[in-house]
Amino acid sequence: RCSSPCPEEDDRPEASQMRRVAAALCRFYGLPGAPAEAVKLRPGLTNAVAVGEAAWQARQRESALEEPPSLWVRGGRVYDFH
């Protein structure tokens, strides 16, 4: 099982949602390593994650995005910063 950017013991609703978003990004783009290594919480935000630059460069799926994606969760919905 992959680890995630949010500690497992974190019981905030956002933490569970952020773990799901990180895992989905890793699966979709074929990012190397575990979600905790490839996807990080955005500094200063508790409900946003960003794909790391190294993981983005090593992705297995092509993307029209040049920069690594950043996503946030609000009200149970996922939004992107692009």
Secondary structure, DSSP 8 states (H G I E B T S, - for coil): ----SS-TT--SHHHHHHHHHHHHHHHHHT-SS-HHHHEEE-TT-SSEEEE-HHHHHT-SS--S-SS--EEEEETTEEEE--
